[in-house]
Amino acid sequence: MIWLELFLGFLRVGAFSFGGAYGAIPLIRDVVISYGWMDDEVLSYMIAVSESTPGPIMVNVATYIGNTQGGLPGAILATAAVVLPAFVIILLIMRFMKNAMKNRYVQAVLGGLKACIIGIILATGVFMMLENCIGSVNAVSFDYRALILTGILAAVYIGARKLRKGGMSPILLIAIAAAVGVIIYR
């Protein structure tokens, strides 16, 4: 039964998430919480680990949750389910892409989706920042270390944008975040 739940849950994540992993985090959270596979805190840690490990975040999260809930078969099913919709959609898009991309209505829809995805990613980032700095709604506790870490990362990012025209590599920013996190949290 757990394997079917993993497959259907992550199939839903793969089918209805647009804009990459950051846009999918709210949907992943809803699926994980609704099935009771983990709580918000553990999921936040898993997302942080998935961001700093190689590979797509959705695949890393699906593999980890599948493994913890259903062992190796669960990891394989969850991972396959989360990538299957994108694989099928890309095959279909490639089939009809030549004509559709010239259509002004298709261009308008894609432009609207960009704005929605930016909003979803921004809302997810603000939610995660507040959750980690202030705490959950039920247990409000101010974590000054998380606030310091957020401030340092914001200063490094903004400083790099001012000093260098192209900004800084996301990989370097993740490495800095990991190093500062280890120093702050020991």
Phi, psi and omega in degrees: 000320181296325180294319177295318178298317178299314181297311183292321179297312182280340171294320177296318178299313181294327184279329188246011178255128179239147176093015178086191188294321182294326175287339182269347185303317177299322179290319176301314180301314180299316181294313183296317180291318182296326177275349179074027182285327176203167176263177184302318184295312180296320178296320177299318177296319180296320179295319178298317178294319180295327178292327185266356176258154180296146177108166180294141183299315181300320180293317179298315180296314180299317180296315181296311182294319177301320180291317181291329184266327186225017179069201181299316177298324178295320178296317180295315181295315181296318180294315179297320182294323183286333180263341183301312180300317180296321179298313180293317180297317179296320177299316179293319180297316180299328180294320186249009189294321186304312182280321187291323183292342178276345183284130183291332179290322177296318178298321179295318178297315179298322177296320177294322178296324179301314180297318179297317182294319178300317178297317180296316180296317179297315179298321178295316179298316179295317179300313182294321179296313180295320179299320183277332181272321186254327182111180181280170181296323183284327183229085182283120177213127185277122178256095183295331180294319178295322178294319177298314178300315178298317179297318179296314180296320178296318179295317179297315181296311181295319177299318179294323178294325180286321184280322182243137184298321183271000182080212181231159180294136176299328179295318178295319178296320177295319178296318177296317179299318179296315181296314179294322177298319179294319179294313184290314185266350181053000000 
